[in-house]
């Protein structure tokens, strides 16, 4: 069974946007890569802005699904934190990895409220996942989830700039230390 045309366009555009940059990739290049007519592309995506937002929305859904799979891989909250960072390391250890697609998109296309909105939604969803882990660990209200989220985001940015995926493992170790400190603080209060 053939994939829907909109998925075919998104796959082509997404690959190009992530690997080469949004501004560097023109509509004609996407049309060529997706093997569709210009009218077909515009029937599914009325503008490049719509296409970029759809690419980010699709990526958001895939990343959140992957994070939830990491949560399902183990029941213990500390192990969930570890697995999230280790899976990020596996992705970052690829030559194609360029860092956070959402940060890259906002850096290039930040004048688009549509793009910024999807990126903000994504960042909130990632933070919510860390908040859920902290809640499951029954830790008191503090900044632990924000710290974990910031370490995750920082690892993405550090790998994007430094091209060294071991930064994710350093962030993992820091995240586990933050988690352990929160557990200890909760037990002694």
N, C-alpha and C positions, 0 to 999 in steps of 0.2 A: 504494500500500500504506500502510495506517495504521500509525503508530508504536505500539509497545507502551504500554499504560496506565502502566506504571511510568516510562517515559521521559517521557510526557506530564505526569505528576505532578511528576517531577524538574525538567523544563523550567519549569513554572509556579512551583514553589517556589524554584528557584534564582534565577530572575529577580527574584522578590519579595524573597528573603533578601538578595541582593546590593544591590538598589537601595534597599530600605527598612529593612533590618535584621532579624535573626532574631527578636528579642523583639517587634518591632512587627508582625510578620505572624502572624496566628492561623491555625489549621487551617481554619476556615470560609472564610477568604479564599483559601487555597490550593485548597480544594475548588471554590470558585466559579471561580477562574481556570483550573483544570485541567479543569473541567466533568466532574467525577466525583462519585460518591456517597461519603459519609463512610466507609461500610463498605468500599468499594473502596480508598480511600486507606489505611485501617488494615490491609487485607489485604496490601497491598504494603509498608507501612511501619508497624510496630506502635506507634510513638510519634513525636512530633515530633523527639526526639533521634535516632532512627534515620533520619528524613528529612533532618535537618541533616547527619548523617554521610555519608549517600548523596550529598547535594548536593556536599559537599566532596570526596568520593572521585571523583565525576564531574568536578568542576572540576580536581582534581589530575591526572587522566588527560589532560584536554585541555591543561593548561598544560605538562605534561612532554612531550606529543606536539609541542606548538608549539616548545618549547626544542630538542627533537631535530631538528625540521625546520630550525631556525636553524643547528644544527651541520652539517646536510647541505647547507646553502646554500653553504658554502665549506669548503675543506680546511685552510686556514691557521689555527692556533689563535688568533692575534691577531685575525684577521678574524671568527672565531667569537664572540669576546668582543664585538666591535663590533656584530655582527649581533644578538646577544641583546639588547643595550641599545637598539638602534635599533628593534627590533620591540616592545620594551616601550614605547618612546616613542610608537609608532603607536597602541598600545592606550590609553596614558595621555592621548593627545591627543583623547579622546572625552569629551563632556559626561557620559556615563554612568559613567565610570571613577571608582571610589571607593577604589582602592588594593587591597591584598592581601586577598582574600576570607578567607584563613586567619587572618590577624591580626585581622580584623574579627570573625570567628566566635569566636575564643578570647576576645577582649575582651568579647563579649556572652554567650557560652555556655561559658566556661572551666571551669565546674563539671562539665562532662560529659567524663568520661575518653574516651568514644568520639570526641568532637569534637576534643579535644586530641591524641589519638593520630593521627588523620588529618592534622591540621595539622603535627605533628612529622614524620610520614612525608614530607609534602610538602617541608618545609624541608630535610630530609636529602637528598631527591632533587635539589633545586636545587643544594645544596652538592656533591653527587656529580657533577653535570654540570660544574660549574666545576673540580672535581678531575680529571675526565677530560680537560678541555681542557689543564690544566697538565701532566698526565701525558703527553699527546700532544706537548706542546711540549718534553718531556724536561727539565723544570726540576727541580732538586733539591728534596728535601723541605723545604718551608718553609710559611709562612702565606699564600702568594699566593692559593690557592684560597679560603681563608677570607676574605681581604680582598675578593676579587671578589664573593663571595656576600654579604658584608655591604654592599657598595656597591649591589648589586641590591636587597637588602631595604630599605636606607635610601632608595633612590630611590622604592620603592613607598610607604613611609611618608610621605616628604616630599611626594609628589604628593597623597596622601590628605588631608593637613592643609592644604597650601598651595594646592592646586588649580592648580599651575603645572607642566605636563608637561615644561618645559625642565629641570627638576631631573634628569630621566632622562638628558638629554644631558650635563649636568655630571657625573653619576655615570659615564656612558660614558667621558668624557675622563679622569676619575680612574682608572677601571678600566684603561684603555689605558696610563696612566702607570705604574700598579702592575705591569702585565704587562711593559712595557718595562724597568722597573727590575729586575725579576726576571731577565729575559733578560741584561741587562748584568751583574748580580751573578753569574749563573751562568758567563758567559764570562770574567769576570776572576778567578774563584776557582780 
